[in-house]
Amino acid sequence: MTSRETNLAFLERLMSLECQDATYPVAPEANPLVFESASGSVIRDVEGREYVDLCAGFGALALGHNHPVVREVFARLSSGAFASTVPPIVHGMGDVYPSRAKVELIEELRSLMPERLCRVSLSISGGQAVEVALKTAMLSTGHAGFISFKDGYHGVDLGVLPVTSRRDFKDPFKKYLGERVAIELPYGCGEELLADAIETLKSSPCGFAGIIAEPVQGRGGVINPPANWLAMIAGLAHKSGGVLILDEILTGLGRRGKWTEAESVDADLVCFGKALGGGMPLSACVGTEKVMSAWPKSTGEAIHTGTFFGHPLSCAIAAASLREMKRIDICAMARETGAWLYEQLRIKFAGDPTVEEIRWGGGLMIAIKFNESAGPAPGAVAMDRLRAHGIIALASGAGGTSLSLTPALVIPRDLLTCAIESFQTFRAQRN
Ligand SMILES: Cc1ncc(COP(=O)(O)O)c(C=O)c1O
C-alpha cells in the first residue's frame, strides 16, 4: 500500500475535487473509511480492514453485497456464454424501446403487490419515485396541496423537497420552492388536526391532493405511528377527495418483514427504491388503475421520462434479486432475525443511562435512541467511534440523536453477535 492508498489519502484526493457538500471529512483519529470491496455483510476498506455492515447501503442491499444471483447476472451479461453469442443490451431506451429485462422486472414487482396496485412507473432514485407519486396525485385530483409529517423524509430533489421535513435541507432553497404546497403535521397526529389541515388546503389556491407518509419513519430515527393510524389517514384522504401515498423507499420489499404496508392499508400510490434494485439505482411508483390512468396515454413521447429509466442492467439485477428474495422467503427472515436482534439489543442496553429506548420498526429496522445525557449528536458520535470497532451503522433522527441499524435481511446471526459484542466494547470505553 502506497501513501496515496490509505483511507485518509483517498478522502483527501476526493475533497480536493468533489463539491464540499458531498465529501465527509473525517480526521485521522476518527477512523476514515473508503470502501474497496464487499461480500455479504462484510466490507473491506482500501487498507484491507474489515467491517460488519449494519447499514447495507442505506438499507438498499436486502441480499447483502454481491449476492451470487447478482453476480450471475453480471457474469451472464458480460463474459458468460450468453454474452459471447448474444451481446447484451446495456441501454434499452426505457420508455421508447423497452428491454426484455424491464418487462420481466415490472411483472416480478407486480406479483408482490396487492391486486389493486397494478400500474408501475420506474425511475432511478427514491426521490424520483416520490416525484412520480406527487405528480400522479396532482393529475388525478387536479390539486397540488399535500399533507406531510414532521421528521418525514422523501428525498431532496426540488419536486419532493416541500414534503421532506428537514429545514436544513429546505431553507437554502425556500425562495425557489415558492408558494406553500405542503402542510406539515406531527407524525401520528389525531384525526381532527388532519381534517383541519385538509380544510385549510382546500380553501387555498393549491387545493388538497393527498397525504404522504412513511409507514415507519426511517431517517427520522425509526418512529412508529400509533396503531391503525395509517388506515385512518387513508380513510380521511379518500373522504376528502385526495389520495394516500405511502413512501416505502426504505420500509418496502422485505425490510419490515412484509412486501408492502399496502397489504393492509388502502394506499393509492406506493413508492419503492433501495431494496428494489438489488444494489443498482432503481425505483418505482406503483399505483391503482384509477389514479395512474390520470396520466395521458403515450403517443410516442412520454411527459415524464428519463434517459436511464428502465435501464436493462438495473432491471435484470432487480428482477433476479426479487425472485431470490421471494424464493428464500426474505420477509420471514427479516421478521425472525429482526425480533432476535431487537431482543438482544434490549438486553445488552438495559440499564445504560444514555439510552432512551431501542426502537423497532418491525423486521430489520432498528434504532438505538440516545437521551440528552449522551451529549450532542450521540448517534453521529457512535457512528464515528464504531468504525474503530469494525462496525458500519448510520446516525439518524433530528440532530443525530439515534443510531440506525438496517443490515442486509440475510445477515447471519454470528455476524450480528460479533457486532453486538463490539457495541459492548464501545459502550465500556465510552462509560
Ligand atoms: C423514506 C424515503 N424516501 C425517499 C428517500 C430518497 O431516496 P433517494 O435517496 O434514493 O432519492 C429515502 C432515502 O433515504 C427514504 O428513506
The ligand as an ORCA input file, in Angstrom:
! r2SCAN-3c Opt
* xyz 0 1
  C     -38.437      7.085      3.009
  C     -37.501      7.614      1.972
  N     -37.991      8.249      0.913
  C     -37.203      8.733     -0.059
  C     -35.844      8.619      0.021
  C     -34.979      9.194     -1.053
  O     -34.380      8.179     -1.786
  P     -33.104      8.507     -2.699
  O     -32.016      8.909     -1.774
  O     -32.837      7.246     -3.434
  O     -33.531      9.632     -3.603
  C     -35.272      7.962      1.116
  C     -33.815      7.831      1.266
  O     -33.282      7.543      2.284
  C     -36.118      7.440      2.115
  O     -35.640      6.802      3.193
*
